[in-house]
Amino acid sequence: MTTATPSHPYVGMWETADGRIRHHLLPNGRYDEARGRRESAYQGRYEVSGDHIEYWDDTGFTADGDFVDDVLYHAGMVLYRKL
């Protein structure tokens, strides 16, 4: 697996169509997830291998997802890159 770097194509903000859930994939391999008005609801680390992402929340929760055509499919959610 490869930890994200500043030039990694998936670094940046991803959000659901309604903007309620937002994943900020940071260039240092960490993420910050906001839920509604609750900023930094979840934080942890992530690793990307090809088009697959693995998450490890700081509380011990794990999850994964896949990038397909610049869309992130994660835990039943669909997140789009925020420009």
C-alpha positions, 0 to 999 in steps of 0.5 A, spaced: 500 500 500 502 507 498 501 512 503 498 519 500 503 524 497 501 531 495 501 529 488 497 523 489 490 524 485 485 523 490 488 528 495 483 533 497 475 534 499 470 529 497 463 530 499 456 527 498 451 530 493 447 533 499 454 536 502 452 532 509 458 528 509 465 530 507 472 527 507 478 531 507 484 526 504 490 530 507 497 529 503 500 526 509 495 520 509 490 522 514 483 524 513 478 528 517 471 527 516 465 532 517 458 530 518 453 535 517 455 541 522 459 537 526 466 538 523 472 533 525 467 528 527 472 522 525 479 523 524 484 517 522 489 515 517 488 512 510 492 508 505 490 508 497 492 502 493 491 503 486 483 505 486 482 502 493 482 506 499 483 503 506 481 507 513 483 506 520 479 511 524 483 514 531 477 510 535 479 503 532 473 503 526 476 501 519 472 502 513 474 501 505 472 504 499 473 504 491 474 510 486 471 509 480 471 515 474 473 520 480 467 518 484 468 515 491 464 509 493 465 508 501 461 504 506 454 505 502 455 512 500 457 516 494 462 522 495 464 526 489 470 531 488 469 538 491 473 543 486 
